Amino acid sequence: MNKKRIKNYASLIVNKGINVQKGKCYFIDTPCEQYEFASLVAKMLYQKGAKYVEILYHDTNVYRASMKYGKKKDLLDFPSYQIAMQKEFQDKHYGRIVLKSPNPEENKGLKLEKITSIQQVKSKTFSPFRKTYMENETEWCIACVPNKLWAKKVFPHLTTKKAYEALWDAILKASGVNEDNDPLKTMDEHDHFIKSRADFLNSHEFVSFHYTSKNGTDFTVGVVDNYLFEGGSSKNKDGFSFHANIPSEEIFSMPHNQKAEGVLYATKPLLVNGFLIQNFGFRFHEGKVIEVLAQKEEDKKALEQLIQTDENACRLGEIALVPYSSPINQTGLLFYNTLFDENASCHFALGQSYKTNMKNSESLSEDELFALGGNYSSIHVDFMVGDNTTKIVGTTKDGKEFVIMVNGEFTF
């Protein structure tokens, strides 16, 4: 793989993703096998004037061992230093970089119930710290780095070496890092394009969107008053821009927590706590999931446990629009990773809302936000619902209808 492209990718994460600021502290969350790329990112952060960079390594093999042999009651007792460390990051506004390098089958052969129980408690325990980033109090960026197991899952017909190189190439292309371009300039141009679509939706007073697809989806979702569609770059509380996701093709906003009706089928598989779930959907009434639809009983059970994480995990927290012709979808690849697959398809998220998707919501408490239609939860799980038959019709406050999408493509 071209080392210059990989270096340019690291530069994109540092200069546009996290938008490093002189004198600020950062931490990088990464699998230990990605130490070389994480070190490159850390070096660039220091070169740009970072005050301090902490790298948090984790090991998939150690995780599997803990889930297979560790006692559940012991694993539910999280070490106090982990909580103290996250509070330190929160209090001192550390910028956060997450380098994902997933193994889609990391939980294969492990007990679903044990893993789900531990993940539920972990989500609740660390939820206050996660909200620091979800509410853009400080900047954050999630990007992916390939590994050989993941590569073979995406490219099973290739040798391990060629699959690894092909996945690197796919990640770099999707992120706008090509052989002969300036990735920083490319991201700025793409950012402007995405924001123009968000501006269109924000210029109308939509109250609901009706989704239909040939797969059986027939679903209407309301949005909150004073909604804001966002896309591309965001701003932290100090006004510095950053890109939370690399790549990003979505424009997203806040659905109303009481206004979701009908059946919504997923169009791509979903990883839930390391388990791959396919061919599923949800039936909604008055904003809540009232029925999980799945072909396999074990998949249904996993999704039912997910929406029972807390009382609002069964409600929607995000509505996101992505054209079927998005560059990621046009690769024809299933990445088995939400960061990429959600940017190939319209999607929703169960759980926590983003405060930034409602005007003047910064000072609202969780209960105040909920009363206005937003959602709070210890989870935020995206699932994909768009395909080349998706039609979306928006209705405004004065009853006018606008066709937003036809055959999975924007009409504006």
N, C-alpha and C positions, 0 to 999 in steps of 0.2 A: 504494500500500500504506500502511496505517495506521502512521504513524511511531511512535505510542505503543506499538503491539504490538512493533515491532522493538526499541524501547528496552527494553521489558520482557523481551524475549528476551535481549538483552545482559546485563541485570541478572540473569536466571536463570543464565546462564553464569558470571557473576562471583560471585554470592552462594551459589549451590547447586552449580553445576558444579565450579568450582575452589575455592569457599569461601575467598575471599581472606583472608589473615591479615596483620595489621599488621607492617611491618618485613621482609616476605619479598619475594624476587625472583621474577619470572615471565618466561616468554617465550611469544610468540604466533607460531605457524607458519601462514602464510596465503598464498593467491595474491595477487599485487599488485593485481588488480582489486577485491579486497575491502578495500582500504585504509581506506575510510570506516567500515565496520563494525568492522574491527580497531582503528581509532583510538578508536571509541566504547568498545570493551571496555577498551582501555588506559587511557583517561580514567577509567572507573569503577574500575579497579584502583587507580589513584593516589588517587582520591577516598576509597577505603576503607582507605588507609594502606599500599599497596605501597611497598617501598623502591625498586625499579627494575623497569622493564618493557622488554624487548627485543622488537622485532617482526622476524621473519625472513620476508622476502617472496620468492616464487618466481614465475616467469613461464612459462606453458605454451608460448608461442611460442618462447622461448629453449630450453626443453627439447626441443621438436620439432626445432629447428635443430641442436642438439647431437647428437641421435640420427640425424638424416639426414645431416649433413655431417661430424661429428666422427669422429676415428679411434678405434676401439675401444680400442686400447692406451692412448691418452691419457685416455679417459673412465674407464678402470679405475684410473687413478692419482689418487685423490681428494686434493684439496688438504689439507695438514696443518692449516691453520687451521680447517677444518670439524671435524676430529677433536678439535682442542684446544678449540674452542668447546663441543662436546657434553660434553667432559670437565669443562669449567668449570661447565656447567649441572648435571652429575651431582654433582660435588664440593660445590657450594654449594646443592644441593637446590632448584633452581629449579622452581617449579610450571610445568606445561606445558599450554598451550591450543592445540589444533589446530582451525583453521577450515577445514573441507573445502568445496571448491566445484568438484566434478569435471566433467570433460568426458569422457563415456563413450567417446568416439571419439578421444581424444587421440593414440593410437598408430596410427590408421588410415593405411595406406599405408607404415608403417615396417617394418623387418625384425624379426621376432619373435626370432630367435636372438640378434641383437645386444643387444636390449633385455633379454632374459632373462638373458644372461650378465652384463650390467652390474648388473642388479637383484640377482642372486645374490651377487655380490661386495659390493655395497653393504649388503645385509642382514647378511652376515657381519661386515663392518667395523664397522657401527654397532649390532650386536646387544647388546654389553655396556651401551650407554647406554639402549637400549630397555628392557632388563630392569629398569632403575631404576624405570620407571613400571609395567611389567607386574607387578612384585612390590610395588607400592604403597609404595616407600620414600619417595616424595613424591607429591603429588597431581597429577592430570592430568584433562583433559576434552577430549573430541572432540565437535564440533557442526558443523552444516552451514549454509552460506549459498548461496543460489541464484545462478546466472549464466544468461545468455540461451541459450547452447548447450545446457546441461543441461536447462533448462526446455523447450526445443523437443523434446528427446528424450523427456521425460516426457509432454508435451502436444503432440504433433505436429499436432493438428487446430486448435490455436489460433494466433492471430497471436503474434509474438514478444513483444510487450508484454503481452498477456493471459496468455501461457504463463508469463512471468516472475512476474507477480502471482499466478497460480494456484499456482506452486511455492512462493512465499513463504508463501502461505496454508496450503498443505499441511504445510510444515515447522513453522510456528508451531502449528497445531492438533495435530500429532503430538507436539509438545514441551509441550503443555498451556498454550499462550499464546493465550488467546481474547480476545474484545472486552471482556468484562465480569468476568473473574475475577482472582484473585490468583495468578499462576503459582508463586510460592514456596510458598504454602499448598497448591496443587494438587499440586506435586511431593512435598511431605511426606506427603500423604494417599496418593498413589500408591506411594510408597516403603514405607509401612506395609503396603499390600495385597500387594505383591510379596514382601516379607519373610515374610509369613504362609505363603505357598506354599513358600518355601525351608525354613522351619521344619518343615513337614510332612515333606518328603523327608529332612531331617536327623534327624528323630525316629525313623526306621526304619533298620535296617541293611541297605540294599540292596547287592547284589553285582553285579547286572546288569540291563539293560533290553533288551527285545526289541521291535524296530520292524517293523511291517508297513504297507504302503500298496498301493493298487490299481495303482500305477505299476510294481510289481515289487519294491519294497524288502522285503527279508527279512533282517534284520540284528540281531545281538546284540552289545552292547558291555558290558564289565565296567567297574566303577569301582574306584578305589583304596580300600584300608582307610582309615578316618578321613577320608573325603571330607567336603567341606562344599559344599553348594549355596549360592550367593550370588545376590543380585539387588538392583537399585536402588543405593543409596549404598554406598560402601566407606570404609575408614579408612586413613590413612597411618600411618607408624611412630610418629608423635607423637600419634595418636588423633584427628586432625581428620577429619571426614567430608567426602566429595566424591562427585560423580557423574561417573564416567569417560565415560559416553556419554549424550548428550541427543539423542533420546529413548532410553528403555530399557524393554523389556517382558519381558526374558529372566530366567530363573533358570538358573544355569550351574554346572558342577562339573568334576571331573578324571576323565576316562576312564583306564582302565588301559592302558598302552602295549603290553601283550602280549595283550590280550583284546578283539579285534574280529574278528567272523566274519560272512561273508555279503556280500550285495549291497546297496548303499545308493545310491539314485538322488536326484539333485538335483531340486528342484521350482521353482527360480528360476534365472535366468542369473547368471553370476559374472564379475566383472572380474578378470583376472589380468594384472598388469603392463600395464594399459591396454587389454587385448584382451577383448572380450565373448565369453564361452563359454556355449553353451546346450545343453540336452539331453545331459547327461553323468551319469556315476556312477562308483563305485569298487567293486571287489571286494576284500574284506579276508580275510586269513588270519593267525592268530596275531598280530594287532595291526597288521599291515602292509598297505598297498595292494599287491596283487599284480597288479592289472590295472586300467587306465583304460578306462572305457566311454564312448565319444563317437561321435556320428553323423558329425562332420566330422574328417578326418584332421588338419587343422591345429589343431583344438581338443584332440584327443588328444595331439598333440605338445607343446602348451603346458602341459597338465596333467602330462605325464610329466616335462618339464623342471622344473616346480614341485616335484614330489615328490623330485627328485634334487638339490635345492638343497644338502642335506646328508644325512647318513645317517638322521636321524630325521624329516625332513620328510614321510616317507611314513606316519608314525604320527599318531594323534589327540592333540590337546592340550586340547580343550574339548568338553563335551557341554552343550547349551543347550536349554531347553524354553520354547516360546512358544505360546500358544493361537491357533488359527486366527481367533478372533474379536478378536484384538488390534486396537486402533484403527488402526494403520498398515495392516494387511492389509485392514481394512474400507473403506479408501479405494478399493480396487480398482486402485491405482496400482502400477506397477513403477518404482521410483526409480532403478534402475541404479546403486545405491550401497549398499555393504554395511551401513553404519551404519543405514540405514532398512530395507533388505530383510531383514536378519537379525532385526530386531525385528518382522517380520511372519510369521515362520516358525520352527519348530524348526530347529536347525542344529547342525553340528559344526564344529570348526576343526582343520585339519592343522597340526602343528608344536608350538610352545611351549605348555607348560601354565602356568597361573597358580598360583604357590605358595600363594596365599591359599585355594585350593580343597582344601587338605589341612591338617588340624589339626597344630599344632606343627612346621611345616615351615620356619619362617623361617631357621633356621641350617643347613639342609641344603645340601650342595654339589650341583652338577648331577648328578654320578654317583650320589650318595646318593638324590636324588629319583628318578632313573631306576630305580634298583634297587627302589624301593618302588612303581613303576608310573607315575610321572609322566613327562613328556617334556620334553626341551630341544632347541631348534632355533633357527635364525636366522629362521624364518618363523612367522607365525600367520595363517592364511588361513581365514576362515569361508565355509562353503557351506551353502545352505538345503535342508532335506529334508522339511519338514512340509507337509501339505495337508489338505483336509477329509475325507480317508479314513485319515489316520494313526492307528494304534493303537499304544500303548506299554504293555507289561506289565512291571512291576518284580518281581524276585525277591529275597527277603531271605536272610540267612545261614541261617535255619532252614528255608528252602525254601518259604516262603509266597509267594503271588503276589498282587500288587495291580495292578489296572488303573489306570494313571496317566492315560491319555488314550484317548478314543474319538472318532472322527471329528474329530480335531484339537483336541478340547477337554478341559481338565482335568476329572477326575471328583471332585475335592475342593476 
